[in-house]
Structures are given as C-alpha cells and as structure tokens.
C-alpha cells in the first residue's frame, strides 16, 4: 500500500468523511487519492483558514473532518486555530507539507519553516513530524488521539517523506 493509500485508508477507518485541501506539489498524490475516494467528501479551499472554517462547519454538522495544507500558511491560520478550533474544542487533523528545510528550491519557503514548529508549540498544538515513509504507520494512532482529545493536531510531512521536492 502506498503512503497516499495508507493516509486515505486511515482517514476512512477513523470515519473522516470531509476533507478540504489547499494545493501543494508535495501533497498532490494524497490529494488525488482523497479526491478519488467515494467515502470522503473533498472540497478544495483557496486558503488554509477558509479550509479550517469548512472543517468546523462539517464537524458541527456531524462529520469528522481533516485539512491538508502547506506549512507556509500557518501564520494565516493562527486566529482560526485559537478562536475556533481550540476554543470550541474541535478535533482537526492537519496533514501539513513542511516546506523550507534542507534541499528546498524556493527561498521564500524557508522563512515559514523557521517559525512553523514554534508557532504550533505556542498554541499548544500537538505536533508530529514524518521524515520517512514508515512514519505513516503512526497516522492511525494520531487520528484516534485527535478525535479522542478534541484537539487540532499537526502532522508535518517533509520532502524526504514525500521523496523529494
């Protein structure tokens, strides 16, 4: 089973019925796999904070949700994470491509990578970092933790996890 198939399988096994995504080259395979799943309603978003609002609406409508996004927009989501997902104790798995590390070809991506983990830590968002393909085996447990604790949880996935830029 590929990483993309495992992610979709774990989402479905954890009754995630709604996923919103923001385009990202690294995440293209998993976005395509989600889009192809008959068990998940996929709605692309223009921005990450908009996607979080869609996930909150889905959750309040009785559906478990998740967002797939880049770390470069974490700054845009700070208010939504604090005043919507955390205040209302909404579980939100966030599968995040972690752009800006070693080998990054786009210079502007580096600046947000410097701040991503610190911003998530400041918000007390539990954060996991996938570096190698085998790390995807933890995804199911992370999803279970997210829905048990009613917290947003960040899963950072770097270029080595996705096999390069």
C-alpha positions as CSV (number, residue, x, y, z in Angstrom):
1,X,0.0,0.0,0.0
2,X,1.4,3.4,-0.9
3,X,1.7,6.3,1.5
4,X,-1.2,8.1,-0.2
5,X,-3.4,4.9,0.0
6,X,-2.5,4.4,3.7
7,X,-3.4,8.0,4.6
8,X,-6.8,7.7,2.8
9,X,-7.4,4.3,4.4
10,X,-6.7,5.6,7.9
11,X,-8.9,8.6,7.3
12,X,-11.8,6.3,6.2
13,X,-11.1,3.9,9.1
14,X,-11.4,6.8,11.5
15,X,-14.7,7.9,10.0
16,X,-13.3,11.1,8.4
17,X,-16.0,12.0,5.9
18,X,-15.0,15.5,4.9
19,X,-11.5,16.7,3.8
20,X,-10.5,20.1,2.5
21,X,-7.2,20.7,0.7
22,X,-5.1,23.6,-0.4
23,X,-2.9,22.9,-3.5
24,X,0.7,21.8,-2.9
25,X,3.1,19.9,-5.2
26,X,4.2,17.6,-2.4
27,X,0.7,16.7,-1.4
28,X,-0.7,16.2,-5.0
29,X,-0.7,12.4,-4.7
30,X,-2.6,12.3,-1.5
31,X,-5.0,15.0,-2.7
32,X,-5.7,12.9,-5.8
33,X,-6.3,9.8,-3.7
34,X,-8.7,11.7,-1.4
35,X,-10.5,13.1,-4.5
36,X,-10.9,9.5,-5.8
37,X,-12.3,8.1,-2.6
38,X,-16.0,7.5,-2.6
39,X,-16.0,7.6,1.3
40,X,-14.7,11.1,1.6
41,X,-16.3,14.4,0.5
42,X,-13.4,16.5,-0.8
43,X,-13.8,20.3,-1.1
44,X,-10.7,22.2,-2.2
45,X,-10.1,25.5,-0.4
46,X,-8.5,28.7,-1.6
47,X,-6.8,29.4,1.8
48,X,-6.0,27.4,4.9
49,X,-8.1,29.5,7.3
50,X,-11.0,29.1,5.0
51,X,-10.5,25.4,5.0
52,X,-10.5,25.3,8.8
53,X,-13.8,27.1,8.7
54,X,-15.2,24.5,6.3
55,X,-13.9,21.7,8.6
56,X,-15.5,23.3,11.6
57,X,-18.8,23.5,9.8
58,X,-18.6,19.9,8.7
59,X,-17.8,18.8,12.3
60,X,-20.7,20.9,13.7
61,X,-22.9,19.1,11.1
62,X,-21.9,15.8,12.5
63,X,-19.0,14.8,10.2
64,X,-15.4,14.2,11.1
65,X,-13.1,16.4,9.0
66,X,-9.4,17.0,8.2
67,X,-7.4,19.6,6.3
68,X,-4.4,19.0,4.1
69,X,-2.2,22.1,3.6
70,X,1.3,23.7,3.5
71,X,3.1,25.0,6.5
72,X,3.8,28.3,4.7
73,X,0.3,29.5,5.6
74,X,0.4,28.5,9.3
75,X,0.6,32.3,10.1
76,X,-2.7,32.8,8.3
77,X,-4.4,30.2,10.5
78,X,-3.3,31.4,14.0
79,X,-6.5,33.2,14.8
80,X,-8.7,30.4,13.4
81,X,-6.8,27.8,15.4
82,X,-7.1,29.7,18.6
83,X,-10.6,31.2,18.4
84,X,-12.4,28.5,16.5
85,X,-10.8,25.0,16.7
86,X,-9.3,25.3,20.2
87,X,-11.9,27.5,21.9
88,X,-14.7,25.2,20.7
89,X,-12.6,22.0,21.2
90,X,-12.9,20.9,17.6
91,X,-10.8,18.0,16.6
92,X,-8.8,18.8,13.4
93,X,-6.2,16.6,12.0
94,X,-3.9,18.8,9.9
95,X,-1.7,17.0,7.4
96,X,0.9,19.6,6.5
97,X,3.7,19.6,3.9
98,X,6.7,21.0,5.7
99,X,8.4,23.2,3.1
100,X,11.6,25.1,3.7
101,X,14.0,22.6,5.0
102,X,17.3,21.3,3.5
103,X,17.0,21.0,-0.3
104,X,14.2,23.5,-0.6
105,X,14.4,25.0,-4.0
106,X,12.1,28.0,-3.3
107,X,13.8,30.6,-1.0
108,X,10.6,32.2,0.4
109,X,9.5,28.8,1.8
110,X,12.5,28.8,4.2
111,X,11.2,31.7,6.4
112,X,8.0,30.0,7.4
113,X,9.8,26.7,8.1
114,X,11.9,28.6,10.7
115,X,8.7,29.6,12.6
116,X,6.3,26.7,12.0
117,X,7.1,24.5,14.9
118,X,7.4,27.4,17.3
119,X,4.0,28.8,16.3
120,X,2.4,25.4,16.8
121,X,4.1,25.0,20.1
122,X,3.0,28.4,21.3
123,X,-0.6,27.4,20.5
124,X,-0.1,24.1,22.3
125,X,-1.0,22.1,19.2
126,X,0.4,18.6,19.4
127,X,2.8,18.2,16.5
128,X,4.2,15.1,14.9
129,X,6.9,15.1,12.1
130,X,7.1,12.5,9.4
131,X,10.5,12.2,7.9
132,X,10.5,8.8,6.3
133,X,7.8,6.7,4.6
134,X,7.5,4.3,7.6
135,X,6.4,7.2,9.8
136,X,2.9,6.9,8.1
137,X,2.3,3.9,10.3
138,X,1.6,6.4,13.2
139,X,-1.1,8.2,11.3
140,X,-4.0,6.0,12.5
141,X,-2.9,6.5,16.2
142,X,-2.6,10.3,15.6
143,X,-6.1,10.4,14.2
144,X,-7.5,8.4,17.1
145,X,-5.8,10.8,19.5
146,X,-7.1,13.8,17.7
147,X,-10.7,12.7,17.9
148,X,-10.4,11.4,21.5
149,X,-8.9,14.6,22.8
150,X,-10.9,17.1,20.6
151,X,-7.8,19.0,19.7
152,X,-6.3,20.2,16.5
153,X,-3.2,18.1,15.7
154,X,-0.4,18.9,13.2
155,X,1.3,16.2,11.2
156,X,4.3,17.8,9.4
157,X,5.5,15.9,6.4
158,X,8.8,16.9,4.9
159,X,10.3,16.5,1.5
160,X,12.1,13.3,2.5
161,X,8.7,11.7,3.5
162,X,7.3,12.6,0.1
163,X,10.5,11.5,-1.7
164,X,11.8,15.0,-2.7
165,X,10.7,18.3,-4.0
